[in-house]
């Protein structure tokens, strides 16, 4: 029952996703969350490290698309300078945005990785859509109001399953 909430992998930061390792797994595309995955939820622009990471992925022919539940202005202001495709108001964990992006990338499900900092939106949505999912430690430990509710629910779910599945490690 809880398996849809479990990521296939956990990493400390987005920069742990290296092109060489991704290619070994057959990954050609990344669907990434924005807030607290790429930058802190209250940071407007990409950091130099994030810009470098996006360029590295592009240089290695790995497609990256940002999908966020945040509003158009927030996601556009962040994504356009990077020249990366994006979806705002994605309504994660519903799988529609994930499936739409996969079609736009023209890749198979097993060639796409979904990465994000929330179990209730990113991991659940990616799993329901049939992708390989990666949970990243949030960039900062603070959240917006709506995300605080998700984090509360996330803690309850993960507490119930942590001893049942070794893919989950407590932070």
CORZI-V368672 format. One record per helix or strand. SS is the DSSP state (~ for helix, > for strand). FROM is the first residue (numbers start at 0). LEN is the number of residues. If there is no record, write none. Layout:
SS FROM LEN
SS FROM LEN
This chain:
~ 2 3
> 8 3
~ 13 3
~ 18 6
> 28 4
> 34 1
> 38 1
~ 47 12
> 62 5
~ 71 11
> 84 3
~ 95 10
~ 108 3
> 111 5
~ 118 11
> 131 5
~ 144 17
